[in-house]
Amino acid sequence: MKRKWTLITAMTLAVVMVISFPLIGCGSEKDVTTLDVSLEGDPPDLDLSCYTATLTLWATSPINGFLVDYDQELNIVPGIAESYNFPDEKTFKFTLREGVFFHNGREVTADDVKFSVDRILDPATGSPMRIKFEAVNSVEVIDKYNGIFHLKYSYAPLLDKLTRLPIVAKETVSTLKTAPIGCGPFKFKEWKKDQRIELVKFDKYWQKGYPKVDRIVFHPLSEYNSARSAFLAKDLDILLWTKNTDVPSMEKIKDVKVVGQLNLGFYYVMANFNKPPFDNLKVRQAIKYALKRKPMLDSALGGYGDTACIPIDKKSVYYDASFEYKEDIEKAKQLLKEAGFPDGFESEIIAPQTPVEGPLGEIVQSQLKDIGINLKLTKLEVPTYIDMVWARKDFFLMVCGDTAAGDPDQLLYGYFKTDGPNNLGSYSNSKVDELLLKGRSTYDIAQRKSAYTEAIKIIQDEVPIIYLVQEMRFATVQNYVKDFVYKPDLTYDFTKVTK
């Protein structure tokens, strides 16, 4: 449940309220090596291994080191692992860089990699990442810098999962929630709840010459208008999450620049196969062809983003143009007639009360009236929505959003495998199960793409989920800030930033 809260809140914009903004005092010209950055609130804690909330990710990514990372083009690139390979289908070998140090001064070794993995696999830890590493049987330490992951079965998404696994030191575990020690470019210095999270440059960082700034200060500002005002007053160097509706006005300000990134956030409608009439294939197909995505993009996301037919980015090697299809109202009406509902029917749809999912629910409700489907829309507070959907699976249709990484396994296996953790509508197809297992169990990209393409075509025909739009996120930075990197996996790289 905690993980789904994270996924939904990661798609939710800050509530717009106007309050007085406390003086930051760190963004003055006298302190040119401090980078002042907004956060949409305080993280629940700072242990990224045990709490994967977006705010925790943003606040701690500069602190942590990872074996591998994503670049701006969603390619896996070496992190603190200098090299790595799969010598066979159940073995992953890695070699660490020499001279990578934790912030307590101790060098990172293969023992630390083993400890970090063992920690999240231990049920007592309660890590939501445990399920992502279920394929790992054990980690063997060969020597100081070399180790082997022994897998229970072939598991191609392992590299993707490693981009989120921070390497931590055993001796620092007791303080990770409030004062984390990692091996990233910045050291943790101080966390004053609801005021600031301060990081300072780590002089022994393995990338020589980096980072460029001396400090990062994150300012938790849950009221968006307060963060915006602070940024315009130059008390903030970076407004980390700029509302889409603010982009046109921000782009007109000569002293700032807007940085946009089409990220891996997808919104969708899910049908519950246990609730008539959504157990009827032709009903689901009718809805698929009746929904018009471009108006949804324009209304719910201000036109910033892209329409989506599947949860795979169009620049991904796994994308295929054959996945795309066009809306067809007449076809939708005919399918509904063939389903036994020539005059339509009445039903229900629920959505979380958020600035994106809520409006999307309204648009879906409105558009389906065109084919005679009259839906009662209920917008619920997020905790209530999570309980109804994830705990009780009590819905007919629901609107939601989810984020992914660069590997298609995350949003395909979890949602469409018969026993997948996010298969809330009880969809089941043994051929799809077989193809999804094949896709995650081969390391050959061409074979993976073939398996996923075949699975997606079945899924699109059987319509357990209808994908709607893909989100574009924006940050706004002062013109004097250079080399700020916003990546499509919803992370930011401050390593090379200057001001």
Secondary structure, 3 states (H helix, E strand, C coil): CHHHHHHHHCCCCCCCCCCCCCCCCCCCHHHCCEEEEEECCCCCCCCCCCCCCHHHHHHHCCCCCCCEEECCCCCEEECCEEEEEEEECCEEEEEECCCCECCCCCECCHHHHHHHHHHHHCHHHCCCCHHHHCCEEEEEECCCCEEEEEECCCCCCHHHHHCCCCCCCHHHHHHCCCCCCCCCCEEEEEEECCCEEEEEECCCCCCCCCCCCCEEEEEECCCHHHHHHHHHCCCCCEEEEECHHHHHHHHCCCCEEEEEEEEEEEEEEEECCCCCCCCCHHHHHHHHHHCCHHHHHHHHCCCCEEECCCCCCCCCCCCCHHHCCCCCHHHHHHHHHHCCCCCCEEEEEEEECCCCHHHHHHHHHHHHHHHCEEEEEEEECHHHHHHHHHHCCCCCEEEEEEECCCCCHHHHHHHHCCCCCCCCCCCCCHHHHHHHHHHHHCCCHHHHHHHHHHHHHHHHHHCCEEEEEEEEEEEEEECCCECCEECCCCCEECCCCEC
